[in-house]
Amino acid sequence: MSFSNSSSQVEMVTLDQLVPSDHIYRKFKDLWDLSIIESELEEIEINSDHKGFGIFRLFLSLLLQFMEDLSDRELEEAIRSNNSFKWFCQFSLTEKAPNHTVFTNARKRIGTKKLSKIFNILRSQLKEKGYMNEVFTFIDASHLISKSTLWQERDKAIKEKYNKLNNEILPKIAKDKQAKFGCKEDNKFWYGFKKHTSVDI
C-alpha cells in the first residue's frame, strides 16, 4: 500500500517483505527446528530479566553473532541497521536494538554448558539433513629425493671457496635451486623435497 502526493511518497511494507526470498537466513530457519531451542531456554526465561527482549530472541542474536563473527558492539549495530538481522532475531522494524551489554549478560545467563548443548542440537539437525559431515583429516610427511649431481656441486663449492655445502650455499651452485637438505630423526638425511599427504576419512 502506498500514498503519494506531488512532493513525497509513503509506502507501507512489512519487515518480511524487506528480506529477499532467497536470503541465507531464511534457509537456516527452514533447516532448523528452532522450537526445540526455545524449549531449552524456557527455564532461563522464567528465572531471568532480559530487559523485555526475551532470552530466545537474544539467543538468536548470539547465533548470528557466531555465524558472522561479530563483537557484541558489532552485533548491536547489525540489529539496529540490518533488516535481515532484525527479521531473523524477531525484532520489529522500529524496535530499539539491545545494548551490547545485554548480549554479554545473556551469554552468561545461558552458560557455556547450555550453549554447547544447543549448538550440538543445531549441528545434529544439519547433519540429519545432509548439510554437515564429521570429517577427520590425517596428514603425514615423506621425502622426495632430488636428482642431483652433489659431487660436482661440492667441487663447485670448493672452487668458489665455500667451506660448507648446506641449504644456504646450495641455491648459489645447485641446478635445482629449490631442493634442500632435510633430515628425519638424528641420522636420516636426504637432498630434495618434503611432501605432505592429507587424507579425509
C-alpha positions as protocol buffer text, in pm:
chain_id: "A"
residue {
  index: 1
  type: MET
  ca { x: 0 y: 0 z: 0 }
}
residue {
  index: 2
  type: SER
  ca { x: 136 y: 343 z: -83 }
}
residue {
  index: 3
  type: PHE
  ca { x: 28 y: 704 z: -59 }
}
residue {
  index: 4
  type: SER
  ca { x: 172 y: 981 z: -268 }
}
residue {
  index: 5
  type: ASN
  ca { x: 138 y: 1348 z: -342 }
}
residue {
  index: 6
  type: SER
  ca { x: 330 y: 1591 z: -554 }
}
residue {
  index: 7
  type: SER
  ca { x: 628 y: 1613 z: -315 }
}
residue {
  index: 8
  type: SER
  ca { x: 660 y: 1279 z: -134 }
}
residue {
  index: 9
  type: GLN
  ca { x: 558 y: 914 z: -131 }
}
residue {
  index: 10
  type: VAL
  ca { x: 487 y: 692 z: 169 }
}
residue {
  index: 11
  type: GLU
  ca { x: 485 y: 316 z: 120 }
}
residue {
  index: 12
  type: MET
  ca { x: 371 y: 65 z: 383 }
}
residue {
  index: 13
  type: VAL
  ca { x: 579 y: -252 z: 392 }
}
residue {
  index: 14
  type: THR
  ca { x: 642 y: -534 z: 639 }
}
residue {
  index: 15
  type: LEU
  ca { x: 983 y: -641 z: 760 }
}
residue {
  index: 16
  type: ASP
  ca { x: 929 y: -979 z: 598 }
}
residue {
  index: 17
  type: GLN
  ca { x: 895 y: -807 z: 261 }
}
residue {
  index: 18
  type: LEU
  ca { x: 1233 y: -638 z: 307 }
}
residue {
  index: 19
  type: VAL
  ca { x: 1420 y: -970 z: 338 }
}
residue {
  index: 20
  type: PRO
  ca { x: 1482 y: -1137 z: -1 }
}
residue {
  index: 21
  type: SER
  ca { x: 1313 y: -1472 z: -53 }
}
residue {
  index: 22
  type: ASP
  ca { x: 1648 y: -1639 z: -122 }
}
residue {
  index: 23
  type: HIS
  ca { x: 1831 y: -1489 z: 177 }
}
residue {
  index: 24
  type: ILE
  ca { x: 2057 y: -1737 z: 359 }
}
residue {
  index: 25
  type: TYR
  ca { x: 1887 y: -1661 z: 693 }
}
residue {
  index: 26
  type: ARG
  ca { x: 1557 y: -1785 z: 551 }
}
residue {
  index: 27
  type: LYS
  ca { x: 1728 y: -2107 z: 451 }
}
residue {
  index: 28
  type: PHE
  ca { x: 1862 y: -2156 z: 803 }
}
residue {
  index: 29
  type: LYS
  ca { x: 1517 y: -2101 z: 952 }
}
residue {
  index: 30
  type: ASP
  ca { x: 1380 y: -2364 z: 716 }
}
residue {
  index: 31
  type: LEU
  ca { x: 1654 y: -2612 z: 806 }
}
residue {
  index: 32
  type: TRP
  ca { x: 1648 y: -2570 z: 1184 }
}
residue {
  index: 33
  type: ASP
  ca { x: 1362 y: -2659 z: 1417 }
}
residue {
  index: 34
  type: LEU
  ca { x: 1413 y: -2363 z: 1649 }
}
residue {
  index: 35
  type: SER
  ca { x: 1114 y: -2455 z: 1865 }
}
residue {
  index: 36
  type: ILE
  ca { x: 1338 y: -2716 z: 2029 }
}
residue {
  index: 37
  type: ILE
  ca { x: 1586 y: -2443 z: 2118 }
}
residue {
  index: 38
  type: GLU
  ca { x: 1308 y: -2223 z: 2255 }
}
residue {
  index: 39
  type: SER
  ca { x: 1205 y: -2511 z: 2486 }
}
residue {
  index: 40
  type: GLU
  ca { x: 1564 y: -2550 z: 2603 }
}
residue {
  index: 41
  type: LEU
  ca { x: 1567 y: -2183 z: 2708 }
}
residue {
  index: 42
  type: GLU
  ca { x: 1230 y: -2176 z: 2887 }
}
residue {
  index: 43
  type: GLU
  ca { x: 1375 y: -2229 z: 3235 }
}
residue {
  index: 44
  type: ILE
  ca { x: 1624 y: -1946 z: 3186 }
}
residue {
  index: 45
  type: GLU
  ca { x: 1343 y: -1722 z: 3060 }
}
residue {
  index: 46
  type: ILE
  ca { x: 1140 y: -1774 z: 3376 }
}
residue {
  index: 47
  type: ASN
  ca { x: 1430 y: -1703 z: 3611 }
}
residue {
  index: 48
  type: SER
  ca { x: 1593 y: -1413 z: 3428 }
}
residue {
  index: 49
  type: ASP
  ca { x: 1540 y: -1048 z: 3348 }
}
residue {
  index: 50
  type: HIS
  ca { x: 1639 y: -961 z: 2993 }
}
residue {
  index: 51
  type: LYS
  ca { x: 1508 y: -606 z: 2979 }
}
residue {
  index: 52
  type: GLY
  ca { x: 1199 y: -716 z: 2786 }
}
residue {
  index: 53
  type: PHE
  ca { x: 1385 y: -867 z: 2489 }
}
residue {
  index: 54
  type: GLY
  ca { x: 1334 y: -1231 z: 2584 }
}
residue {
  index: 55
  type: ILE
  ca { x: 1608 y: -1492 z: 2612 }
}
residue {
  index: 56
  type: PHE
  ca { x: 1509 y: -1669 z: 2288 }
}
residue {
  index: 57
  type: ARG
  ca { x: 1546 y: -1356 z: 2076 }
}
residue {
  index: 58
  type: LEU
  ca { x: 1875 y: -1280 z: 2244 }
}
residue {
  index: 59
  type: PHE
  ca { x: 1994 y: -1634 z: 2169 }
}
residue {
  index: 60
  type: LEU
  ca { x: 1902 y: -1587 z: 1803 }
}
residue {
  index: 61
  type: SER
  ca { x: 2117 y: -1273 z: 1812 }
}
residue {
  index: 62
  type: LEU
  ca { x: 2405 y: -1470 z: 1965 }
}
residue {
  index: 63
  type: LEU
  ca { x: 2362 y: -1735 z: 1697 }
}
residue {
  index: 64
  type: LEU
  ca { x: 2402 y: -1477 z: 1421 }
}
residue {
  index: 65
  type: GLN
  ca { x: 2693 y: -1327 z: 1610 }
}
residue {
  index: 66
  type: PHE
  ca { x: 2867 y: -1665 z: 1599 }
}
residue {
  index: 67
  type: MET
  ca { x: 2783 y: -1720 z: 1232 }
}
residue {
  index: 68
  type: GLU
  ca { x: 2901 y: -1374 z: 1125 }
}
residue {
  index: 69
  type: ASP
  ca { x: 3195 y: -1348 z: 1370 }
}
residue {
  index: 70
  type: LEU
  ca { x: 3084 y: -1022 z: 1530 }
}
residue {
  index: 71
  type: SER
  ca { x: 3172 y: -849 z: 1855 }
}
residue {
  index: 72
  type: ASP
  ca { x: 2892 y: -753 z: 2094 }
}
residue {
  index: 73
  type: ARG
  ca { x: 2910 y: -391 z: 1975 }
}
residue {
  index: 74
  type: GLU
  ca { x: 2903 y: -500 z: 1609 }
}
residue {
  index: 75
  type: LEU
  ca { x: 2603 y: -720 z: 1686 }
}
residue {
  index: 76
  type: GLU
  ca { x: 2420 y: -425 z: 1841 }
}
residue {
  index: 77
  type: GLU
  ca { x: 2485 y: -218 z: 1529 }
}
residue {
  index: 78
  type: ALA
  ca { x: 2383 y: -503 z: 1296 }
}
residue {
  index: 79
  type: ILE
  ca { x: 2044 y: -540 z: 1464 }
}
residue {
  index: 80
  type: ARG
  ca { x: 1998 y: -165 z: 1460 }
}
residue {
  index: 81
  type: SER
  ca { x: 2072 y: -121 z: 1090 }
}
residue {
  index: 82
  type: ASN
  ca { x: 2033 y: -456 z: 914 }
}
residue {
  index: 83
  type: ASN
  ca { x: 1678 y: -568 z: 829 }
}
residue {
  index: 84
  type: SER
  ca { x: 1774 y: -934 z: 780 }
}
residue {
  index: 85
  type: PHE
  ca { x: 1921 y: -937 z: 1134 }
}
residue {
  index: 86
  type: LYS
  ca { x: 1601 y: -786 z: 1273 }
}
residue {
  index: 87
  type: TRP
  ca { x: 1391 y: -1042 z: 1087 }
}
residue {
  index: 88
  type: PHE
  ca { x: 1594 y: -1346 z: 1195 }
}
residue {
  index: 89
  type: CYS
  ca { x: 1610 y: -1234 z: 1560 }
}
residue {
  index: 90
  type: GLN
  ca { x: 1237 y: -1150 z: 1564 }
}
residue {
  index: 91
  type: PHE
  ca { x: 1274 y: -776 z: 1627 }
}
residue {
  index: 92
  type: SER
  ca { x: 1024 y: -538 z: 1472 }
}
residue {
  index: 93
  type: LEU
  ca { x: 1126 y: -285 z: 1209 }
}
residue {
  index: 94
  type: THR
  ca { x: 1119 y: 10 z: 1451 }
}
residue {
  index: 95
  type: GLU
  ca { x: 1215 y: -171 z: 1773 }
}
residue {
  index: 96
  type: LYS
  ca { x: 1521 y: -45 z: 1955 }
}
residue {
  index: 97
  type: ALA
  ca { x: 1820 y: -279 z: 1938 }
}
residue {
  index: 98
  type: PRO
  ca { x: 1957 y: -421 z: 2265 }
}
residue {
  index: 99
  type: ASN
  ca { x: 2262 y: -253 z: 2410 }
}
residue {
  index: 100
  type: HIS
  ca { x: 2576 y: -461 z: 2360 }
}
residue {
  index: 101
  type: THR
  ca { x: 2594 y: -530 z: 2735 }
}
residue {
  index: 102
  type: VAL
  ca { x: 2262 y: -717 z: 2711 }
}
residue {
  index: 103
  type: PHE
  ca { x: 2428 y: -978 z: 2488 }
}
residue {
  index: 104
  type: THR
  ca { x: 2713 y: -1018 z: 2735 }
}
residue {
  index: 105
  type: ASN
  ca { x: 2469 y: -1078 z: 3020 }
}
residue {
  index: 106
  type: ALA
  ca { x: 2252 y: -1314 z: 2812 }
}
residue {
  index: 107
  type: ARG
  ca { x: 2556 y: -1524 z: 2726 }
}
residue {
  index: 108
  type: LYS
  ca { x: 2642 y: -1554 z: 3094 }
}
residue {
  index: 109
  type: ARG
  ca { x: 2282 y: -1639 z: 3184 }
}
residue {
  index: 110
  type: ILE
  ca { x: 2262 y: -1919 z: 2930 }
}
residue {
  index: 111
  type: GLY
  ca { x: 2604 y: -2054 z: 3030 }
}
residue {
  index: 112
  type: THR
  ca { x: 2864 y: -2247 z: 2835 }
}
residue {
  index: 113
  type: LYS
  ca { x: 2711 y: -2592 z: 2902 }
}
residue {
  index: 114
  type: LYS
  ca { x: 2368 y: -2493 z: 2776 }
}
residue {
  index: 115
  type: LEU
  ca { x: 2515 y: -2310 z: 2475 }
}
residue {
  index: 116
  type: SER
  ca { x: 2722 y: -2617 z: 2389 }
}
residue {
  index: 117
  type: LYS
  ca { x: 2413 y: -2839 z: 2413 }
}
residue {
  index: 118
  type: ILE
  ca { x: 2211 y: -2606 z: 2190 }
}
residue {
  index: 119
  type: PHE
  ca { x: 2481 y: -2580 z: 1926 }
}
residue {
  index: 120
  type: ASN
  ca { x: 2509 y: -2960 z: 1923 }
}
residue {
  index: 121
  type: ILE
  ca { x: 2133 y: -2980 z: 1861 }
}
residue {
  index: 122
  type: LEU
  ca { x: 2162 y: -2739 z: 1568 }
}
residue {
  index: 123
  type: ARG
  ca { x: 2461 y: -2927 z: 1430 }
}
residue {
  index: 124
  type: SER
  ca { x: 2275 y: -3259 z: 1457 }
}
residue {
  index: 125
  type: GLN
  ca { x: 1981 y: -3116 z: 1266 }
}
residue {
  index: 126
  type: LEU
  ca { x: 2212 y: -3006 z: 984 }
}
residue {
  index: 127
  type: LYS
  ca { x: 2381 y: -3349 z: 980 }
}
residue {
  index: 128
  type: GLU
  ca { x: 2048 y: -3529 z: 960 }
}
residue {
  index: 129
  type: LYS
  ca { x: 1960 y: -3325 z: 651 }
}
residue {
  index: 130
  type: GLY
  ca { x: 2296 y: -3389 z: 487 }
}
residue {
  index: 131
  type: TYR
  ca { x: 2444 y: -3041 z: 527 }
}
residue {
  index: 132
  type: MET
  ca { x: 2729 y: -3142 z: 760 }
}
residue {
  index: 133
  type: ASN
  ca { x: 2966 y: -3438 z: 787 }
}
residue {
  index: 134
  type: GLU
  ca { x: 3207 y: -3544 z: 1056 }
}
residue {
  index: 135
  type: VAL
  ca { x: 3537 y: -3548 z: 866 }
}
residue {
  index: 136
  type: PHE
  ca { x: 3873 y: -3641 z: 1016 }
}
residue {
  index: 137
  type: THR
  ca { x: 4185 y: -3528 z: 830 }
}
residue {
  index: 138
  type: PHE
  ca { x: 4511 y: -3720 z: 867 }
}
residue {
  index: 139
  type: ILE
  ca { x: 4835 y: -3562 z: 748 }
}
residue {
  index: 140
  type: ASP
  ca { x: 5174 y: -3731 z: 710 }
}
residue {
  index: 141
  type: ALA
  ca { x: 5504 y: -3623 z: 562 }
}
residue {
  index: 142
  type: SER
  ca { x: 5758 y: -3803 z: 346 }
}
residue {
  index: 143
  type: HIS
  ca { x: 6060 y: -3704 z: 141 }
}
residue {
  index: 144
  type: LEU
  ca { x: 6135 y: -3688 z: -231 }
}
residue {
  index: 145
  type: ILE
  ca { x: 6496 y: -3737 z: -337 }
}
residue {
  index: 146
  type: SER
  ca { x: 6606 y: -3482 z: -593 }
}
residue {
  index: 147
  type: LYS
  ca { x: 6801 y: -3596 z: -899 }
}
residue {
  index: 148
  type: SER
  ca { x: 7125 y: -3418 z: -832 }
}
residue {
  index: 149
  type: THR
  ca { x: 7496 y: -3405 z: -901 }
}
residue {
  index: 150
  type: LEU
  ca { x: 7610 y: -3331 z: -550 }
}
residue {
  index: 151
  type: TRP
  ca { x: 7971 y: -3429 z: -612 }
}
residue {
  index: 152
  type: GLN
  ca { x: 8002 y: -3178 z: -895 }
}
residue {
  index: 153
  type: GLU
  ca { x: 7822 y: -2918 z: -687 }
}
residue {
  index: 154
  type: ARG
  ca { x: 8053 y: -2990 z: -396 }
}
residue {
  index: 155
  type: ASP
  ca { x: 8351 y: -2940 z: -624 }
}
residue {
  index: 156
  type: LYS
  ca { x: 8199 y: -2615 z: -748 }
}
residue {
  index: 157
  type: ALA
  ca { x: 8151 y: -2500 z: -389 }
}
residue {
  index: 158
  type: ILE
  ca { x: 8518 y: -2573 z: -318 }
}
residue {
  index: 159
  type: LYS
  ca { x: 8624 y: -2391 z: -632 }
}
residue {
  index: 160
  type: GLU
  ca { x: 8422 y: -2085 z: -529 }
}
residue {
  index: 161
  type: LYS
  ca { x: 8580 y: -2109 z: -182 }
}
residue {
  index: 162
  type: TYR
  ca { x: 8267 y: -2205 z: 10 }
}
residue {
  index: 163
  type: ASN
  ca { x: 8364 y: -2402 z: 317 }
}
residue {
  index: 164
  type: LYS
  ca { x: 8036 y: -2592 z: 353 }
}
residue {
  index: 165
  type: LEU
  ca { x: 7768 y: -2738 z: 128 }
}
residue {
  index: 166
  type: ASN
  ca { x: 7446 y: -2651 z: 309 }
}
residue {
  index: 167
  type: ASN
  ca { x: 7099 y: -2505 z: 246 }
}
residue {
  index: 168
  type: GLU
  ca { x: 7239 y: -2154 z: 243 }
}
residue {
  index: 169
  type: ILE
  ca { x: 7507 y: -2230 z: -18 }
}
residue {
  index: 170
  type: LEU
  ca { x: 7318 y: -2481 z: -237 }
}
residue {
  index: 171
  type: PRO
  ca { x: 7093 y: -2231 z: -424 }
}
residue {
  index: 172
  type: LYS
  ca { x: 7404 y: -2048 z: -538 }
}
residue {
  index: 173
  type: ILE
  ca { x: 7559 y: -2352 z: -709 }
}
residue {
  index: 174
  type: ALA
  ca { x: 7296 y: -2627 z: -749 }
}
residue {
  index: 175
  type: LYS
  ca { x: 7098 y: -2698 z: -1066 }
}
residue {
  index: 176
  type: ASP
  ca { x: 6780 y: -2750 z: -865 }
}
residue {
  index: 177
  type: LYS
  ca { x: 6753 y: -2416 z: -687 }
}
residue {
  index: 178
  type: GLN
  ca { x: 6458 y: -2520 z: -470 }
}
residue {
  index: 179
  type: ALA
  ca { x: 6585 y: -2852 z: -337 }
}
residue {
  index: 180
  type: LYS
  ca { x: 6725 y: -2858 z: 16 }
}
residue {
  index: 181
  type: PHE
  ca { x: 6891 y: -3088 z: 263 }
}
residue {
  index: 182
  type: GLY
  ca { x: 6638 y: -3241 z: 501 }
}
residue {
  index: 183
  type: CYS
  ca { x: 6654 y: -3480 z: 789 }
}
residue {
  index: 184
  type: LYS
  ca { x: 6432 y: -3713 z: 986 }
}
residue {
  index: 185
  type: GLU
  ca { x: 6539 y: -3811 z: 1335 }
}
residue {
  index: 186
  type: ASP
  ca { x: 6912 y: -3772 z: 1402 }
}
residue {
  index: 187
  type: ASN
  ca { x: 7073 y: -3975 z: 1125 }
}
residue {
  index: 188
  type: LYS
  ca { x: 6839 y: -3980 z: 824 }
}
residue {
  index: 189
  type: PHE
  ca { x: 6939 y: -3711 z: 576 }
}
residue {
  index: 190
  type: TRP
  ca { x: 6831 y: -3653 z: 217 }
}
residue {
  index: 191
  type: TYR
  ca { x: 6862 y: -3391 z: -54 }
}
residue {
  index: 192
  type: GLY
  ca { x: 6535 y: -3297 z: -219 }
}
residue {
  index: 193
  type: PHE
  ca { x: 6188 y: -3202 z: -103 }
}
residue {
  index: 194
  type: LYS
  ca { x: 5942 y: -3280 z: 172 }
}
residue {
  index: 195
  type: LYS
  ca { x: 5589 y: -3376 z: 66 }
}
residue {
  index: 196
  type: HIS
  ca { x: 5274 y: -3379 z: 279 }
}
residue {
  index: 197
  type: THR
  ca { x: 4979 y: -3609 z: 217 }
}
residue {
  index: 198
  type: SER
  ca { x: 4633 y: -3527 z: 354 }
}
residue {
  index: 199
  type: VAL
  ca { x: 4356 y: -3786 z: 373 }
}
residue {
  index: 200
  type: ASP
  ca { x: 3996 y: -3714 z: 481 }
}
residue {
  index: 201
  type: ILE
  ca { x: 3810 y: -4002 z: 646 }
}
